[in-house]
């Protein structure tokens, strides 16, 4: 079992673009923490992880930094109690404005050695548009607090493709991110997910779509500037200093099993995937009855192949064809040839890897290789 993921669904406010399961009702925080600890016990009793050791732990959300340090301490007390915790990488997601000096100092004491923060942009108007709580200046302040506390592995998220954003605006955001000298940067084009406030905004204000050519230029500028600054482009949206790739997220792309705890959390054991109910009250009530409220999907050979296409091809190592069955390898090689000829894929021995041109149209390439 490679990784343990714990979902904390609480947020102080909802960002306009977010489609993840979350709630702004903080009244249930302690009851939820108790339920998460109980779920760990229940699943340990069923020997879901047996004697295996976690290599990574990731506390995501939502906004995990909405929990008190006492509640975080309770979570890690149970992690250490229930599992043989020897994780090499322990990450928590945080909002920049939650990173006080005292909060930062508590993290290493819990064993947390990596922090992922949603900076998103360094323009206060665009932050306001996203309904983010922090200001641009609070990001650098948060990084300083974390450094002072001894956190040597910091990741920040960026977003590009805002309405009316120019290439120069995006360049300024990239430069501001580089000035922080963090170990890891993730960058995503703003997307409109159905059911989000951003989707409603586009409906109320007239349909808005990103100019595809400008989006491509923004992505290429990101790649070039981060490469020049010494970052390794190891996954479509992720860049790291040497030795600082996200080990936890890399396990998802490398088909390694993981267990997810909490409402809406997903688990994967190589043969099936399961997901807890995406409803706070239903989740807590079931766990309090010593029941885990989840659904499960068995993974057949075709599904496993399709999963490999949509995960492994995201990485700079690409897809290892030797891991595929004879039938799926033959199918993949046949379908991939036109993309190799079109220079969207390249073949290196037994591996298929997206080219730089292919990265920008990766969804199209991967969907075309899916086995139907």
ZISUL-V20414 format. One record per helix or strand. SS is the DSSP state (2 for helix, 1 for strand). FROM is the first residue (numbers start at 1). TO is the last residue. Records with the same first field share a line. If there is no record, write none. Layout:
BEGIN
SS=FROM-TO, FROM-TO
END
This chain:
BEGIN
1=3-8, 10-10, 23-23, 56-61, 89-94, 114-120, 154-160, 184-189, 232-235, 238-240, 258-261, 266-268, 272-276, 294-298, 315-315, 319-320, 345-348, 351-354
2=26-45, 64-66, 69-82, 96-98, 101-109, 124-130, 136-148, 167-179, 197-204, 212-228, 247-253, 280-288, 301-312, 321-323, 326-341, 356-360, 362-369
END
